Every structure is written in structure tokens, then in C-alpha cells.
Amino acid sequence: MDEVTFLRCIREDPDNEHIRLRYLEWLEEVGDMRASYFRLIIERQCVHERLSEIDWQLEAAEPPIHNDWLDAVFPLCIRCPTVGRCYTIPSPGAQPFIAIGDYVTPDTVVGLIESMLLFNEITAGVHGVVSEILVENRATVEYRQILYKLTRPPRAIAGG
């Protein structure tokens, strides 16, 4: 098959993973640079599915645990994903992305990192309530530096 045929087959039967994987193999065989991107997307989907499964298992297996113990053993914090300049507000004069006392979810945008003239969103990655802000707007930050500390939300909120 050629690329036009693969794409037509995928569009006609978008749920057919066999065709999609055969197309990936074909891209690899012909040395197409998109193949590595394709593989990473598949890997990301698998990781996301595994994380969802682990979250479910954690919830099902969770014994009665006090938040004080969890905070000591597994403190909640948001770390910098890369070296760069951290922006805690979206634009000059705007309100900060988050403030102390705000409830965040894994997808909540908590800031921006400018690195090599590119801006990347920082998301919370967890459910929590902002308890400390450890970074100033426009500060230079290091990889894995703690930017925000969180406390655990009440279980009814985190589970909902």
C-alpha cells in the first residue's frame, strides 16, 4: 500500500488499530520522520491509560490514611519541568494563574515557563489546595525546583 491508500483506509475505518499500526510500520520501513512522532503518541496513550488504571487501583486500595501522614511521606508540590523563566501571571496587569487557597486539578495551568523563547504551560499535575507560592513572577528557575506547595483537598472534592 502507499500513503494515500493507508490514509483512505484509516479515514474509512478510524477504529481499526490494525490498519493504523500497519501504517506506522510502513512509515518506519520507508524512513519517514513522522514514525517516531507516531510511536511517541502511542506510548503517551499507553502511559495515560496506565495512569488511569493506577489511579483507580489506588482509590480502591486506599486504607484510612490521615492527610498529615500523606503530607509527610508524599508531600504535594508543583515542580518546574525545565530550566527557564517562570511567569506566574498570564500577562502584565493580569491576575496570577493561581493564589493561595485556590483548588487545583491536574490540568489547572499554574504558570508559564519561557525557555529558548518558547512558552510552555505548567500544569498542577495533582488535585490540591495551594498553600505556598515559592516563586516570584519572571524568576529564573531550575529543573525540578519547587514552585508551589499544596495541601490535599477534602476527599469529596478530589474524588469528584
ROLOTOR-177726 format. One line per field, with one value per residue: residue number from 1; residue in three letters; x negated, y, z of N, C-alpha, C, O in turn. Coordinates in steps of 0.2 Angstrom, whole numbers, always signed. Example, Ala and Ser with C-alpha at 12.3 -4.5 7.8 and 13.67 -1.06 7.14 Angstrom:
REM ROLOTOR-177726
n <- (1; 2) .
res <- (ALA; SER) .
n_x <- (-66; -64) .
n_y <- (-28; -11) .
n_z <- (+39; +35) .
ca_x <- (-62; -68) .
ca_y <- (-22; -5) .
ca_z <- (+39; +36) .
c_x <- (-66; -64) .
c_y <- (-16; +0) .
c_z <- (+39; +39) .
o_x <- (-71; -67) .
o_y <- (-17; +6) .
o_z <- (+42; +40) .
REM end
This chain:
REM ROLOTOR-177726
n <- (1; 2; 3; 4; 5; 6; 7; 8; 9; 10; 11; 12; 13; 14; 15; 16; 17; 18; 19; 20; 21; 22; 23; 24; 25; 26; 27; 28; 29; 30; 31; 32; 33; 34; 35; 36; 37; 38; 39; 40; 41; 42; 43; 44; 45; 46; 47; 48; 49; 50; 51; 52; 53; 54; 55; 56; 57; 58; 59; 60; 61; 62; 63; 64; 65; 66; 67; 68; 69; 70; 71; 72; 73; 74; 75; 76; 77; 78; 79; 80; 81; 82; 83; 84; 85; 86; 87; 88; 89; 90; 91; 92; 93; 94; 95; 96; 97; 98; 99; 100; 101; 102; 103; 104; 105; 106; 107; 108; 109; 110; 111; 112; 113; 114; 115; 116; 117; 118; 119; 120; 121; 122; 123; 124; 125; 126; 127; 128; 129; 130; 131; 132; 133; 134; 135; 136; 137; 138; 139; 140; 141; 142; 143; 144; 145; 146; 147; 148; 149; 150; 151; 152; 153; 154; 155; 156; 157; 158; 159; 160) .
res <- (MET; ASP; GLU; VAL; THR; PHE; LEU; ARG; CYS; ILE; ARG; GLU; ASP; PRO; ASP; ASN; GLU; HIS; ILE; ARG; LEU; ARG; TYR; LEU; GLU; TRP; LEU; GLU; GLU; VAL; GLY; ASP; MET; ARG; ALA; SER; TYR; PHE; ARG; LEU; ILE; ILE; GLU; ARG; GLN; CYS; VAL; HIS; GLU; ARG; LEU; SER; GLU; ILE; ASP; TRP; GLN; LEU; GLU; ALA; ALA; GLU; PRO; PRO; ILE; HIS; ASN; ASP; TRP; LEU; ASP; ALA; VAL; PHE; PRO; LEU; CYS; ILE; ARG; CYS; PRO; THR; VAL; GLY; ARG; CYS; TYR; THR; ILE; PRO; SER; PRO; GLY; ALA; GLN; PRO; PHE; ILE; ALA; ILE; GLY; ASP; TYR; VAL; THR; PRO; ASP; THR; VAL; VAL; GLY; LEU; ILE; GLU; SER; MET; LEU; LEU; PHE; ASN; GLU; ILE; THR; ALA; GLY; VAL; HIS; GLY; VAL; VAL; SER; GLU; ILE; LEU; VAL; GLU; ASN; ARG; ALA; THR; VAL; GLU; TYR; ARG; GLN; ILE; LEU; TYR; LYS; LEU; THR; ARG; PRO; PRO; ARG; ALA; ILE; ALA; GLY; GLY) .
n_x <- (-4; -2; -4; +7; +17; +16; +20; +33; +40; +39; +46; +59; +61; +59; +58; +50; +37; +27; +25; +20; +8; +1; -1; -10; -21; -24; -28; -39; -47; -49; -57; -52; -51; -40; -36; -43; -37; -24; -25; -28; -16; -8; -14; -12; +2; +3; -3; +5; +17; +12; +9; +22; +28; +20; +23; +36; +34; +27; +37; +46; +39; +36; +32; +38; +31; +22; +21; +10; +0; -1; -5; -18; -25; -22; -23; -14; -18; -22; -33; -46; -46; -57; -72; -72; -63; -50; -33; -21; -9; +2; +1; -5; +1; +12; +22; +14; +10; +14; +18; +15; +24; +32; +41; +34; +33; +27; +25; +25; +19; +4; -6; -18; -33; -46; -58; -71; -65; -52; -36; -30; -16; -14; -6; +4; +4; +9; +22; +26; +24; +18; +5; -7; -17; -31; -39; -43; -35; -42; -54; -70; -71; -75; -77; -66; -64; -55; -40; -27; -18; -7; +9; +18; +34; +51; +57; +70; +70; +58; +60; +71) .
n_y <- (-6; +12; +28; +36; +27; +20; +31; +34; +21; +22; +33; +29; +18; +22; +16; +5; -2; -11; -7; +6; +3; -4; +5; +13; +5; +4; +18; +18; +8; +15; +25; +37; +52; +55; +43; +41; +51; +47; +34; +40; +46; +35; +28; +38; +38; +25; +26; +36; +28; +18; +26; +30; +18; +15; +25; +22; +9; +14; +21; +12; +3; +11; +13; +19; +34; +47; +64; +71; +61; +57; +70; +71; +59; +59; +73; +86; +95; +107; +106; +113; +110; +112; +121; +139; +154; +159; +163; +169; +175; +178; +189; +206; +215; +207; +195; +183; +166; +157; +157; +158; +146; +143; +129; +117; +106; +92; +97; +110; +126; +133; +142; +149; +143; +151; +146; +146; +156; +150; +147; +137; +129; +126; +114; +109; +95; +87; +85; +98; +110; +126; +130; +137; +149; +148; +155; +170; +181; +180; +175; +167; +150; +133; +116; +105; +112; +117; +125; +128; +124; +112; +107; +93; +91; +90; +74; +72; +82; +80; +67; +69) .
n_z <- (+0; -2; +4; +2; +1; +13; +22; +17; +20; +34; +37; +33; +41; +56; +69; +67; +73; +68; +55; +57; +64; +55; +45; +53; +54; +40; +38; +46; +39; +27; +31; +36; +45; +53; +59; +71; +79; +79; +86; +98; +102; +103; +113; +123; +125; +130; +142; +148; +149; +158; +169; +173; +176; +187; +196; +198; +205; +216; +222; +225; +234; +244; +261; +277; +279; +286; +282; +287; +288; +275; +269; +275; +270; +256; +250; +243; +229; +216; +203; +194; +176; +168; +164; +165; +163; +174; +173; +183; +181; +168; +159; +158; +172; +174; +184; +195; +189; +199; +216; +234; +243; +232; +224; +214; +200; +191; +178; +179; +174; +180; +178; +167; +158; +151; +139; +129; +121; +119; +126; +138; +146; +163; +172; +186; +189; +199; +211; +223; +236; +235; +245; +247; +239; +230; +221; +212; +200; +184; +188; +187; +185; +190; +184; +191; +202; +216; +214; +219; +234; +240; +249; +253; +246; +253; +253; +246; +237; +229; +224; +216) .
ca_x <- (+0; -5; -2; +14; +22; +17; +25; +40; +42; +39; +52; +65; +62; +55; +57; +46; +30; +23; +23; +16; +1; -2; -3; -16; -26; -26; -32; -46; -50; -52; -61; -48; -52; -34; -36; -45; -31; -18; -27; -28; -9; -5; -17; -9; +9; +2; -5; +11; +21; +9; +10; +29; +29; +16; +27; +42; +32; +25; +43; +49; +35; +33; +34; +39; +25; +23; +18; +4; -4; -2; -9; -25; -28; -21; -21; -11; -21; -22; -40; -47; -48; -63; -75; -69; -60; -44; -28; -15; -4; +3; -1; -6; +8; +17; +22; +10; +14; +17; +17; +15; +31; +35; +41; +31; +34; +21; +25; +25; +12; +2; -11; -22; -40; -49; -64; -73; -60; -46; -32; -26; -12; -15; +0; +3; +2; +12; +28; +24; +26; +12; +3; -13; -20; -38; -42; -41; -34; -48; -60; -74; -70; -79; -73; -63; -63; -48; -37; -21; -17; +1; +11; +23; +41; +55; +58; +76; +68; +53; +63; +77) .
ca_y <- (+0; +18; +33; +39; +21; +20; +37; +32; +16; +25; +38; +25; +14; +25; +12; -1; -1; -15; -3; +11; +0; -6; +12; +15; +0; +7; +24; +16; +5; +20; +30; +43; +55; +55; +37; +42; +55; +42; +30; +43; +47; +28; +27; +43; +35; +19; +29; +39; +23; +15; +31; +30; +12; +15; +30; +18; +5; +17; +23; +5; +0; +16; +12; +25; +37; +54; +68; +73; +56; +58; +76; +70; +54; +61; +80; +88; +101; +108; +107; +116; +105; +113; +127; +144; +160; +157; +168; +167; +179; +177; +195; +211; +218; +202; +191; +177; +160; +154; +161; +153; +144; +140; +122; +115; +99; +90; +101; +118; +129; +137; +146; +148; +143; +153; +143; +147; +160; +146; +147; +131; +129; +122; +111; +106; +88; +84; +89; +100; +117; +130; +133; +141; +150; +149; +158; +176; +181; +182; +172; +161; +144; +127; +110; +101; +117; +118; +132; +129; +118; +111; +103; +89; +93; +86; +68; +73; +86; +76; +61; +71) .
ca_z <- (+0; -2; +10; +1; +2; +20; +25; +15; +24; +41; +37; +32; +47; +61; +75; +65; +75; +64; +49; +60; +66; +49; +43; +57; +51; +33; +39; +48; +33; +21; +34; +37; +51; +57; +63; +79; +82; +79; +91; +105; +103; +105; +120; +128; +126; +134; +149; +151; +151; +164; +175; +174; +179; +194; +200; +200; +210; +222; +226; +228; +239; +249; +268; +280; +280; +288; +277; +290; +286; +267; +268; +277; +266; +249; +250; +236; +226; +209; +202; +187; +172; +164; +166; +161; +167; +176; +174; +187; +178; +160; +155; +163; +175; +175; +190; +194; +187; +205; +223; +240; +244; +226; +222; +208; +197; +187; +171; +180; +172; +186; +176; +161; +158; +145; +138; +122; +118; +119; +132; +140; +151; +169; +175; +193; +189; +205; +215; +229; +238; +235; +252; +247; +232; +231; +215; +210; +193; +180; +191; +184; +189; +188; +183; +197; +208; +219; +213; +223; +239; +240; +254; +250; +247; +256; +249; +242; +231; +225; +221; +212) .
c_x <- (-4; -2; +5; +19; +22; +21; +32; +43; +43; +45; +59; +66; +57; +53; +52; +39; +25; +20; +18; +9; -2; -5; -10; -22; -29; -30; -39; -50; -53; -56; -58; -49; -46; -33; -37; -40; -25; -19; -26; -20; -6; -8; -13; -2; +8; +1; +1; +16; +19; +10; +18; +31; +25; +20; +33; +40; +30; +32; +46; +46; +33; +36; +35; +33; +26; +19; +11; -1; -6; -7; -16; -28; -28; -19; -19; -15; -21; -29; -40; -49; -54; -66; -72; -67; -52; -39; -22; -9; -4; +0; -1; +1; +13; +17; +17; +14; +17; +14; +17; +22; +35; +35; +38; +32; +28; +20; +25; +18; +10; -3; -13; -29; -42; -56; -66; -68; -53; -43; -29; -22; -14; -8; -1; +1; +6; +18; +25; +26; +19; +11; -3; -15; -27; -42; -39; -40; -41; -55; -63; -73; -74; -75; -72; -63; -56; -45; -31; -21; -9; +2; +17; +30; +45; +57; +64; +74; +63; +56; +69; +74) .
c_y <- (+6; +22; +35; +33; +20; +25; +36; +27; +18; +29; +34; +20; +16; +21; +6; +0; -5; -10; +3; +9; -2; +0; +14; +11; +3; +13; +22; +13; +10; +26; +37; +46; +55; +49; +38; +46; +51; +37; +33; +45; +40; +27; +32; +40; +29; +21; +32; +34; +19; +20; +30; +23; +12; +20; +26; +13; +8; +19; +17; +3; +5; +14; +19; +28; +44; +58; +70; +68; +57; +64; +75; +65; +56; +68; +82; +95; +101; +110; +110; +110; +106; +120; +133; +150; +158; +163; +165; +171; +178; +183; +200; +214; +213; +199; +185; +171; +157; +158; +156; +152; +142; +132; +121; +108; +98; +94; +108; +121; +134; +142; +145; +147; +146; +150; +143; +151; +156; +147; +141; +132; +124; +120; +108; +99; +84; +88; +91; +107; +121; +132; +137; +142; +152; +152; +165; +176; +184; +179; +167; +155; +138; +121; +107; +106; +117; +125; +133; +123; +118; +107; +99; +92; +88; +80; +69; +77; +83; +70; +63; +74) .
c_z <- (+0; +3; +8; +2; +10; +24; +23; +19; +32; +42; +36; +38; +53; +67; +73; +67; +71; +58; +51; +61; +60; +45; +46; +54; +45; +34; +41; +43; +28; +25; +35; +44; +56; +61; +70; +82; +84; +85; +98; +106; +106; +112; +125; +130; +131; +141; +152; +153; +157; +170; +177; +178; +186; +198; +203; +206; +216; +226; +229; +234; +245; +256; +271; +282; +281; +284; +280; +288; +279; +266; +270; +272; +259; +249; +243; +235; +219; +207; +195; +182; +168; +167; +162; +166; +168; +177; +178; +185; +171; +156; +160; +165; +176; +182; +189; +192; +193; +211; +228; +242; +238; +226; +215; +206; +193; +181; +173; +178; +178; +184; +169; +162; +151; +145; +131; +118; +116; +126; +133; +146; +157; +171; +182; +193; +195; +207; +221; +230; +238; +242; +252; +240; +233; +226; +214; +203; +190; +183; +187; +188; +186; +187; +190; +203; +210; +218; +218; +228; +239; +247; +250; +251; +250; +251; +244; +236; +226; +221; +215; +206) .
o_x <- (-10; +4; +10; +24; +28; +26; +36; +49; +48; +49; +64; +72; +52; +49; +51; +35; +19; +14; +13; +4; -9; -10; -14; -27; -35; -35; -44; -56; -59; -58; -62; -48; -46; -29; -34; -38; -22; -14; -23; -19; -2; -4; -12; +0; +12; +4; +2; +19; +23; +12; +19; +34; +29; +21; +35; +43; +32; +32; +49; +49; +30; +42; +34; +29; +30; +13; +6; -7; -12; -11; -21; -34; -33; -13; -22; -15; -20; -32; -36; -53; -56; -63; -70; -69; -49; -41; -19; -4; -9; -2; +1; +5; +18; +12; +16; +20; +23; +10; +20; +26; +40; +30; +41; +33; +24; +14; +24; +13; +14; -5; -11; -32; -40; -60; -62; -66; -49; -46; -25; -24; -17; -4; -7; -3; +6; +19; +21; +29; +15; +15; -3; -15; -28; -48; -33; -43; -44; -60; -60; -74; -76; -69; -76; -61; -51; -48; -30; -22; -6; -2; +19; +32; +43; +57; +64; +77; +64; +54; +70; +78) .
o_y <- (+6; +20; +35; +34; +19; +23; +37; +28; +16; +29; +36; +19; +13; +23; +2; +3; -3; -11; +4; +12; -1; +0; +17; +14; +3; +14; +26; +14; +9; +30; +42; +42; +56; +49; +35; +45; +51; +36; +30; +44; +41; +25; +30; +41; +28; +19; +31; +34; +18; +17; +30; +23; +9; +18; +26; +12; +5; +18; +18; +0; +3; +14; +24; +26; +47; +56; +72; +70; +56; +64; +78; +66; +55; +69; +80; +100; +96; +115; +109; +106; +101; +123; +132; +151; +156; +168; +160; +169; +178; +182; +200; +215; +215; +199; +183; +171; +155; +162; +150; +157; +139; +129; +124; +103; +102; +96; +112; +118; +138; +146; +140; +151; +143; +151; +141; +148; +158; +146; +138; +134; +119; +124; +106; +97; +77; +94; +88; +110; +118; +136; +142; +138; +157; +152; +166; +173; +188; +181; +163; +156; +138; +121; +106; +103; +117; +129; +139; +117; +123; +103; +101; +94; +83; +81; +67; +76; +82; +69; +59; +76) .
o_z <- (+2; +6; +13; +5; +12; +28; +27; +22; +35; +47; +40; +39; +55; +71; +78; +63; +71; +57; +48; +59; +59; +42; +43; +53; +43; +30; +39; +42; +25; +21; +36; +49; +62; +65; +74; +88; +89; +89; +103; +112; +111; +117; +131; +135; +135; +146; +158; +158; +162; +175; +183; +183; +191; +204; +208; +211; +222; +232; +234; +238; +250; +258; +268; +287; +278; +282; +276; +286; +277; +262; +267; +270; +255; +247; +238; +238; +216; +210; +190; +184; +164; +171; +156; +171; +164; +180; +176; +188; +168; +151; +166; +161; +179; +185; +184; +193; +193; +211; +228; +241; +239; +228; +211; +210; +192; +179; +168; +180; +180; +189; +166; +166; +146; +149; +127; +112; +113; +131; +128; +151; +155; +173; +183; +197; +195; +205; +225; +226; +242; +245; +257; +236; +237; +226; +214; +199; +192; +181; +183; +194; +180; +190; +194; +208; +206; +220; +220; +226; +239; +249; +245; +256; +251; +245; +238; +230; +220; +215; +211; +201) .
REM end
